[in-house]
Amino acid sequence: MDTKKMEKHVVLVGAIHIAFGALGLLAACIVFVSVVGGGLLSGDENAMAITSAVGTVVASFLVLTAIPGFIGGLGLLKFHPWARILVLIVSVVDLMNIPFGTVVGVYSIWILIQDETQALFEVRKPPMANQ
């Protein structure tokens, strides 16, 4: 593939990871509100304590798993070299998220390991560094 096609693929991979990250953050909000809110609505102090703890832990886990993909996707859109490595790591973890994560992970890894893609992410010196 040529470099122009790979640029489009990298932008698509970035957009997909931003979307998955946003969905993960939305899921965290929904879980937190529904689990903690359900406990608060029950009126039972023990239920409130348990659901608050469980809702907070699960929502925190979802946030911590969504943020790297979201940040990596934003970095890919700007062709930052660190973003390629971060999204490769996130994509390997995504392989275990059957079925959609597996598809996204395989596609992302395939795109990001191509020689043409690696060339897009080579560290370039700023124009002022040569002076």
C-alpha positions in Angstrom: 0.0 0.0 0.0 1.1 3.5 -0.6 1.6 6.2 2.1 -1.6 8.1 1.3 -3.8 5.0 1.7 -2.0 4.2 5.0 -2.7 7.8 6.3 -6.4 7.2 5.7 -6.2 3.8 7.5 -4.4 5.4 10.4 -7.0 8.1 10.7 -9.7 5.4 10.6 -7.9 3.4 13.4 -7.7 6.6 15.4 -11.3 7.4 15.0 -12.3 3.8 15.9 -10.3 4.0 19.1 -11.7 7.4 20.0 -15.2 6.0 19.5 -14.5 2.8 21.6 -13.0 5.0 24.3 -16.0 7.3 24.3 -18.3 4.3 24.5 -16.3 2.9 27.5 -16.6 6.3 29.3 -20.4 6.3 28.6 -20.7 2.8 29.9 -18.8 3.8 33.0 -21.3 6.6 33.6 -24.3 4.4 33.0 -22.9 1.7 35.4 -22.1 4.2 38.1 -25.5 6.0 37.9 -27.5 2.8 37.7 -25.7 0.8 40.4 -25.1 3.5 42.9 -28.5 5.1 42.2 -30.2 1.8 42.6 -28.7 1.4 46.0 -29.7 4.9 47.0 -33.2 4.3 45.9 -33.5 1.2 48.1 -33.3 3.2 51.3 -31.3 0.4 53.0 -28.0 1.6 54.4 -26.3 -1.8 53.8 -27.5 -1.8 50.2 -26.3 1.8 49.7 -22.8 0.9 51.0 -22.5 -2.2 48.9 -23.8 -0.7 45.7 -21.8 2.5 46.1 -18.6 0.4 46.5 -19.4 -2.0 43.6 -20.6 0.8 41.3 -17.5 2.9 42.0 -15.1 0.0 41.4 -16.7 -1.2 38.2 -17.0 2.4 36.8 -13.4 3.1 37.7 -12.3 0.0 35.9 -14.2 0.9 32.8 -12.8 4.5 32.8 -9.2 3.1 33.3 -9.6 0.8 30.3 -11.3 3.4 28.1 -8.8 6.3 28.6 -5.7 4.8 26.9 -7.6 4.0 23.7 -9.2 7.4 23.6 -5.9 9.2 24.2 -4.1 6.9 21.7 -6.8 7.6 19.1 -6.3 11.3 19.5 -2.6 10.9 19.2 -3.0 8.8 16.0 -5.0 11.6 14.4 -1.9 13.9 14.9 0.6 11.1 14.0 2.4 11.2 17.3 4.9 8.3 17.4 4.0 7.4 21.0 0.3 7.0 19.9 1.2 4.2 17.5 2.9 2.2 20.4 0.0 2.9 22.8 -2.7 1.8 20.3 -0.7 -1.3 19.5 -0.8 -2.2 23.2 -4.4 -1.3 23.5 -5.2 -3.4 20.4 -3.5 -6.5 21.8 -5.7 -6.2 24.9 -8.7 -5.6 22.6 -8.2 -9.0 21.0 -9.8 -10.5 24.1 -12.9 -8.4 23.8 -14.9 -10.8 21.5 -16.3 -10.1 18.9 -15.9 -6.3 18.2 -12.7 -5.8 20.1 -11.1 -8.7 18.3 -12.0 -7.2 14.9 -10.8 -3.7 15.9 -7.6 -5.2 17.5 -6.7 -7.3 14.4 -7.3 -4.4 12.0 -5.4 -1.9 14.2 -2.4 -4.2 14.6 -2.4 -5.0 10.9 -2.4 -1.3 10.0 0.1 -0.1 12.6 2.8 -2.7 11.9 3.0 -2.0 8.1 6.3 -0.5 7.0 4.5 2.4 5.3 2.7 3.2 8.6 5.9 3.1 10.6 7.4 5.6 8.1 4.5 8.0 8.9 5.4 8.0 12.5 9.1 8.5 12.3 10.3 11.2 14.7 11.0 14.3 12.7 13.1 17.2 14.0 11.2 20.5 14.3 12.2 23.0 11.6 13.9 25.3 14.1 16.2 22.5 15.4 18.5 22.7 12.3 19.6 26.3 13.1 
